[in-house]
Amino acid sequence: MKLWTFHPVAFNILSAERIDYTLGQFWNMADEYKRRRYRAMLPLLHKRVQSDQILWCDTVSDAKHHAKEIDEIGWELAVPDSQIAAFYHVWEWEFILWELGGEWDKLFLKSTPSNGEYEIGASVRYPLESQWVKCLGKPLPGMAPYDIRASMENWKYMRCRAE
């Protein structure tokens, strides 16, 4: 199954040794309640997927980039099933995270979805093998979804290749 993930240009998924969640946007939210809640819930999620090294992935290719204020690069992944820690219900995670009545026992799918859906995400074990990864590049201002053809003009700003 193909998956898609989006990360700030400073994080190259082909060359980083580990994921440092303390550098992420949610870990460092300005809103104190949300920041504390995320920091409390993330270790509980890691325990359930049995890894603190996971990438959050979309199961559909037309997902928009996640934060307009973040300079992101899109990546397409073709990982073996064994690399997927879990498929999860996106909204259930949001409900758990923000104390809106979500339940841990409803978070994870019991089986692999037959098709990708906007409401279904995948937690992918990290690190990745380079043959599983395709860089989609950066969108030009106001453009989404990610498209390497649109990004060719901005090649000097892309950091898609492992250095």
Secondary structure in CASP SS format (residue, H / E / C, confidence):
PFRMAT SS
TARGET T0000
AUTHOR 0000-0000-0000
METHOD secondary structure of the structure
MODEL  1
M C 1.00
K E 1.00
L E 1.00
W E 1.00
T E 1.00
F E 1.00
H E 1.00
P E 1.00
V C 1.00
A C 1.00
F C 1.00
N C 1.00
I C 1.00
L C 1.00
S C 1.00
A C 1.00
E C 1.00
R C 1.00
I C 1.00
D C 1.00
Y H 1.00
T H 1.00
L H 1.00
G C 1.00
Q C 1.00
F C 1.00
W C 1.00
N C 1.00
M C 1.00
A C 1.00
D C 1.00
E H 1.00
Y H 1.00
K H 1.00
R H 1.00
R H 1.00
R H 1.00
Y H 1.00
R H 1.00
A H 1.00
M H 1.00
L H 1.00
P H 1.00
L H 1.00
L H 1.00
H H 1.00
K H 1.00
R H 1.00
V H 1.00
Q C 1.00
S C 1.00
D C 1.00
Q C 1.00
I E 1.00
L E 1.00
W E 1.00
C E 1.00
D E 1.00
T C 1.00
V C 1.00
S C 1.00
D C 1.00
A C 1.00
K C 1.00
H C 1.00
H C 1.00
A C 1.00
K C 1.00
E C 1.00
I C 1.00
D C 1.00
E E 1.00
I E 1.00
G E 1.00
W E 1.00
E E 1.00
L E 1.00
A E 1.00
V C 1.00
P C 1.00
D H 1.00
S H 1.00
Q H 1.00
I E 1.00
A E 1.00
A E 1.00
F E 1.00
Y E 1.00
H E 1.00
V H 1.00
W H 1.00
E H 1.00
W H 1.00
E H 1.00
F H 1.00
I H 1.00
L H 1.00
W C 1.00
E C 1.00
L C 1.00
G C 1.00
G C 1.00
E C 1.00
W H 1.00
D H 1.00
K H 1.00
L C 1.00
F E 1.00
L C 1.00
K C 1.00
S C 1.00
T C 1.00
P C 1.00
S C 1.00
N C 1.00
G C 1.00
E C 1.00
Y C 1.00
E C 1.00
I E 1.00
G E 1.00
A E 1.00
S E 1.00
V E 1.00
R E 1.00
Y C 1.00
P C 1.00
L C 1.00
E C 1.00
S H 1.00
Q H 1.00
W H 1.00
V E 1.00
K E 1.00
C E 1.00
L E 1.00
G E 1.00
K C 1.00
P C 1.00
L C 1.00
P C 1.00
G C 1.00
M C 1.00
A C 1.00
P C 1.00
Y C 1.00
D C 1.00
I H 1.00
R H 1.00
A H 1.00
S H 1.00
M H 1.00
E H 1.00
N H 1.00
W H 1.00
K H 1.00
Y H 1.00
M C 1.00
R C 1.00
C C 1.00
R C 1.00
A C 1.00
E C 1.00
END
